[in-house]
Amino acid sequence: MSEIADLLQWPAFVASVLAAWLVASNDKGRRNVGFWVFLASNVLWTVWGFQQKAWALIALQVCLAIMNVRGLKKTDE
């Protein structure tokens, strides 16, 4: 199971970079997708963090997820 969890860091990395790219877009639709991709990366990093007992990373992902939900709401306005 640990080996599978180790592999999660790469999709989490890609999702984080892709989300940052999308959120920086001038297009409202791309920004909205970016926040959803960020939320997916938060989940991936959290799963990975539990396997690694990286409690600070998990706390960070919870805080970032809250900010991403806020971003989603602001984009939908």
C-alpha positions as CSV (number, residue, x, y, z in Angstrom):
1,M,0.0,0.0,0.0
2,S,2.9,2.4,0.8
3,E,4.2,2.0,-2.8
4,I,0.8,3.0,-4.2
5,A,0.7,6.0,-1.9
6,D,4.2,7.0,-3.0
7,L,2.9,7.1,-6.6
8,L,0.2,9.6,-5.5
9,Q,2.7,12.4,-5.1
10,W,3.2,12.6,-8.9
11,P,-0.4,13.0,-9.9
12,A,-0.8,15.4,-7.0
13,F,2.2,17.4,-8.3
14,V,0.8,17.5,-11.8
15,A,-2.7,18.5,-10.6
16,S,-1.2,21.3,-8.5
17,V,0.8,22.7,-11.4
18,L,-2.1,22.4,-13.9
19,A,-4.5,24.0,-11.4
20,A,-2.2,26.9,-10.9
21,W,-2.0,27.4,-14.7
22,L,-5.7,27.3,-15.0
23,V,-6.5,29.6,-12.1
24,A,-4.1,32.2,-13.6
25,S,-6.2,32.3,-16.8
26,N,-8.3,35.3,-17.8
27,D,-11.1,33.0,-18.8
28,K,-13.7,32.5,-16.1
29,G,-14.4,28.9,-17.1
30,R,-10.7,27.9,-17.0
31,R,-10.4,29.5,-13.6
32,N,-13.4,27.6,-12.3
33,V,-11.9,24.3,-13.6
34,G,-8.6,25.2,-12.0
35,F,-10.3,25.5,-8.5
36,W,-11.8,22.0,-9.0
37,V,-8.4,20.6,-10.1
38,F,-6.9,22.3,-7.0
39,L,-9.5,20.5,-4.9
40,A,-8.5,17.2,-6.5
41,S,-4.9,17.9,-5.8
42,N,-5.8,18.7,-2.1
43,V,-7.3,15.2,-1.8
44,L,-4.4,13.5,-3.5
45,W,-1.9,15.3,-1.2
46,T,-4.0,14.6,1.9
47,V,-4.1,10.8,1.1
48,W,-0.3,10.9,0.5
49,G,0.2,12.9,3.7
50,F,-1.7,10.3,5.8
51,Q,0.5,7.5,4.4
52,Q,3.6,9.5,5.2
53,K,2.3,10.9,8.5
54,A,2.9,14.4,7.2
55,W,0.6,16.2,9.5
56,A,1.6,19.7,8.5
57,L,1.0,18.9,4.9
58,I,-2.4,17.6,5.7
59,A,-3.2,20.8,7.7
60,L,-2.0,22.9,4.8
61,Q,-4.2,21.0,2.3
62,V,-7.2,21.5,4.5
63,C,-6.5,25.2,4.6
64,L,-5.9,25.4,0.9
65,A,-9.1,23.4,0.2
66,I,-11.0,26.0,2.2
67,M,-9.4,28.8,0.1
68,N,-10.2,26.8,-3.1
69,V,-13.9,26.6,-2.2
70,R,-13.8,30.3,-1.5
71,G,-12.3,30.8,-5.0
72,L,-15.0,28.6,-6.5
73,K,-17.7,30.8,-4.9
74,K,-16.1,34.0,-6.1
75,T,-15.7,32.7,-9.6
76,D,-19.3,31.7,-9.8
77,E,-20.5,35.2,-8.8
